[in-house]
Amino acid sequence: KSAAPIGAVFTALALITGSIWGKPMWGTWWVWDARLTSVFVLFLMYLGIIALTRALDDAARAAWAAAIITLVGFINIPIIKFSVDWWNTLHQPASVFRLGGPTIDPSLLRPLLVMALGFTVLFFALHLMAMRTEILRRRVISMRRVAARQAERQSA
């Protein structure tokens, strides 16, 4: 529940900045390329998880349904990773994580890895803050229920 909004924002940023980069490189904002389409499906799954957790009032049922969607959606991760190898697409084949080693020049690889690490740290920091907020929100709800029961008993 707390990771889906962060993942949706990161995925939306990847799609938007990729389109901005793609316009001068490919001459178009969007192509139904295998990698682009599979990342777009990931974005839709994030939105589905967010909508589902907010639509159900019962937190346990919402968590159960979100977990099922997450497990089914996890199938998309290897599709995103290997789509450039499986299908002939606009995207180049894997160039960082490959058996023969990276094919990217070190002057580009180092900043890429530093930024990947930085965004990973940012994700975990935001995720921890969101989890803490959710725990506090549930604690407040629980305290309100207890206070309502006590007020009900006193009035009876």
N, C-alpha and C positions, 0 to 999 in steps of 0.2 A: 504494500500500500504506500509506503513512504519512498520507495525507489522508483516507482513508475512515473511520477511527474518529472523527476530529474532525468530519467532515461528518455522521456518524451521530448524534453527540452534539448538535450544533447543530440538526439536523433533529428529533430527539426532543424537544429543549427547545421548539422552535417548535410542535410538535404538542401537547405537554403544556400549555404556557402558553396556546396558542390555545384548547384545550378548557376551561381554567379561565376564560378570558375569555368563551368562547362560552356557558357555562352560564347566567350571568345575562342575556346579551344575546339569545340565541336560545331559551333555555329547555331546552337539551339539551347534553350533553357532546360529542356527535359526530353529524354529519349527513354522509351520503355525497355531499357537495358536490363539484363538479369540482375546486376548488382543494385542498380537504382530501384528496381521494382521490389526486390527482396528487402531492402532497407525501408522502403515505403510501407511494406507489409508489417515490418517491425514497429514502425511509428503508429500504424493503425492498431496493432495489438496493445501498445502502451495506452493509447486513447481508450480502447475497450476495457482494459483493466481499471483505468481511472474511473470511467463511467460506471462500471459494474460495482466497484467498491463504494461509490457515492450513491448509487441507486438503491441498494439494499440497506434497510434499517438495522437488521441483525448483523452485528460485526462478525460473528462466527460464520454465518452463511456467506457473507461477502468475502471473508478471508478464504473460505473453502473454494468458492467459485473462482476467485482470482488466482489461487494456487493451481487449479486445473487449467485455466487459460495460460498461465505461465509455463506449466509443464508442456502443454501442447505447442505453445509458441517457441519453446526452446529448440524445436526442430528447425526453426528458421536460421539459427545461428550458424550451423555448418553450411547451410545453403548460401548465406551471405559470404562466408569465408571462401568457399570453393566455387562460387558461381563463375568467376573469371576463368577458372581452369576447366569447368565442365562445358561452358557454352562460349561461342565466339561473340565477344561483346566489345563495346567501346573501351572498356577499362582494360588496362594492361594486366598481365598475369601477376601473381604474387611476386613482390620484389623485396620484402623485408624478412618475412618468416618463410624460408624455403630450405630445402635440403642442402643445396650448394652454397648457402650463405646469402646474405643480402646483396642485391645488385645495385643498390643506391650508393652514390658517392658518399663517403664519410662526412663531407661538409654539409650534406643534407640529412644524413641518417642521425647524427648526434642531436641536432635540434628537434627532429621528429620524435626521437625517443624521450628527450627531456620534456617535450610538450605532452606526450602520451602519459608519462609519469605524473606530470603536473595536473592533467585533467583527471587522472585516476585518483589522486589525492583530493582534488576538489570534489569529485563525486562522493568519496567516502566521508569527507567533512560535511557536505550537504546532507548526505544520507543519515549520518549520526544525529545531526541537528533535527532533521525531520522525524526520526524515530523518537527522539527525546520529546519533541512537541506532541507527537501522537500519544506517548505514554502519559504526559501531563494532561492532555485533553481527556483521555479515558479516566484518569484519576479524578478530575473535576466532575465528570459525569457521575462517577461512582459516589463521590461525596455528596452531590446534589440528591441522588436517590436515597442515600442514607438520611440526609436532612429531611427530605420529604416524608419518609416513613416515620421518623421521630415526631415530626409536626402532626402527622396523621394520628399517631398514637396519643399524643397529648390532647388533641381536640376531641378524641372519642371517649 
